[in-house]
Amino acid sequence: MRSALFLLPLLAACAATPHEDNTPEVAARWNFRPEAAEWNTAMIEALLTHGTDMVEAVPADVETFCPDYAEASPSQRAAFYVAFFSGLARFESTWNPRAAGGGGAYQGLLQISPATARHHGCDLGADGLYDGADNLTCAVRIASAAVARDGVLVQGAGGVAADWPPMRNADHRREIAEFTAALPQCAS
């Protein structure tokens, strides 16, 4: 009992001590959109839950996009991926959550097919992929599986490039890399 009473002031002091929040501000290319905060939050939450395999991995080619990735914290890595996918969304949908490609075969911000979504366990309704946050959350599931499988972010047709053809285009990769490599958590 005495030891419990002794610990009580120590625990109270710890609880009163502010914790440093090292979560970086999310620099996403879609931040001009009214939905940006919702999209950023949904993607960060997805990355830190069912995207942990991708966040914890150090893909062989990630230094092209984020030179300091290996030293970054999980929250910094997640913020990097939000920036990365916001760049990819420019080429997939010009940041339009209602975009439909291939006669509706590919839907939303990251142009995901309903079949691919189902294959990766994205349990969405008929128009679910047109919801920006749901589309991005599903993209995390797809990308996490691809990066874990291939050990690369976008090399050749592996990693993210397996499901998102714009990542096979050198100019698109370069534009995204120029943006992400300049992020505070990526550039020392």
N, C-alpha and C positions, 0 to 999 in steps of 0.2 A: 504494500500500500504506500509506504514512504517513497519507494522508488517511482511509483506512478505520480505522486505529488511533486517529486523533484523534476520529472520530465515535463510536466504540464507547462511551466513557464517557457521551457526551451521550445516546445512544440508551438506555443503561441507566438514566440518570437519568429520562428520559421514561417509561420503562416502570415505574419505581418510583413515579412521581408518581400519586397517586390521582386518578381522573377524577371530576368532580362528576356525580352521577346526578340529572338533572332530571326523571326520569320520575315523574309524580305518582302518589300512591296512588290506586287505582281505587275511587271511591265509587259503588257500584252498588246499586240497590234490592234486588237479590237476594242481597246479601252475607250475609244470615242463613242462607242455604241451604248445606248441606255441599259442594255442587258449585261454590260461588262462585269459588274460586281457579282451578279448571279452566276455568270459563266465561270469566272475566276474561282469563286468559292466552290462551286460544284466540282470543278476539275481538281482543285487542291484536295478536297475531301475524297474524291475517287482515287487520286494518286496515293494518298496516305492510308487507304484502306485496301481495296482490291487491286491497286496498282503498285503495291510495295515491291513486288519482284522487279519491276522496271526501275523504281526509285533506288533500290538497294544495289542493283547491278551497275557495273561500269562497262558499258558497251565499248567494243574495240575502237570504234570510230567517233566516240562522243567528243573527244578533244577538238575536233573540227568545229563543233557547235558550242562547246563550253570548255575552254582550256582548263579551268580549275574544278571541273565537275567532281573528280575523285576526292577532293578535299572538302567539298560542299556538304552541309548538313542535309538531312532528309527534307526539311522544309525548303531549303534553298534549291535542292534538286527538283522538288515539285514545282516551285516557281519557274525554274528553267523550262520544264516541260510545258507549262501553260504558255510561256512565250513561244516555244517551239511550235506547238499546235496552233497558236493564234496566227503564226506565219503560214503554216500549211493551209489553214482555213481561208486565207486570202486567195490561194490558187484553186481551192476546191469550190468555194461558194461566194467569194468576195464578202465574207462575213454575213451572209444572208441565211438565217435559220430556216427559211421557207424554200430554199433552193431545191430544185429537183432536176437531176440529170438523167440522161438515158430514158426519157419518157416516164420518169418517176421511179426508175429502178434504183437510183442512188438519191439519198435524201439528207437534207439538212446541212449544217455547217461543214461537216467533214464528209459529206456524200457517202454515207454508209448504206449498204443494201440491207433490206429487212432480213434476208437469209443469213447474211454475215452476222447481223446483230443477234439473231436467234442462236446461231452456232456458238457464239461467245457468251450466251446466257443473259443477254440484255432483254429483260422481260418488259417490253414496251407495247403499248396499244397501237392501233392502226396508224395514228399520226405521231407516235412517240418520238420518232427520229427528227421530226420537225421542231421539237422543243430543244432549244439550244443546250440547256443544261443536261438533259437526258442524252442528247447526241454526244456531247463531250464525255460524259460518264461512260457511255458505251465505247467510245473511242479509246479510253484508257484500258478497258478490258482487252480490246483487240490488239492494241499496241504493246501492252505488257506481255501478252502471249508471244507476239512476234519477236520482241527484243529478247525475251528469255530463250526462245527457240533458236534464234540465229546468233545471239551474242553481239549483234551490231545494232546501231540505231537506224542507218539507212544505206549501208554499203550495198552496191549493186541493186538487186531486187530483193534484198533481205531486210529484216527488221521492219520498220514502219513502211519502207518502200514496197514491201510485199502487198500491202493493202491500199496504199495511196500512191498512185502513179506519178503525181507531180514531184514526188521525192526522187524519182529516177532522172529528173531533168537537172542538169548541172547548174543552170542559171537560177532555178528555183531554190536549190540547196544552198547556193552561194548567198542569195538574198536573205534566206532565213538564218544562215550561219553568221552573216555580218551583224544582224540584229541581236541574236542570242549571245554571241561571243563578247559583245560589249556590255552585257548585264553585269552588275556589281559582283554577283556570286560566281561569275564565269571568268572575269578578267582581274588578274591581280595587279 
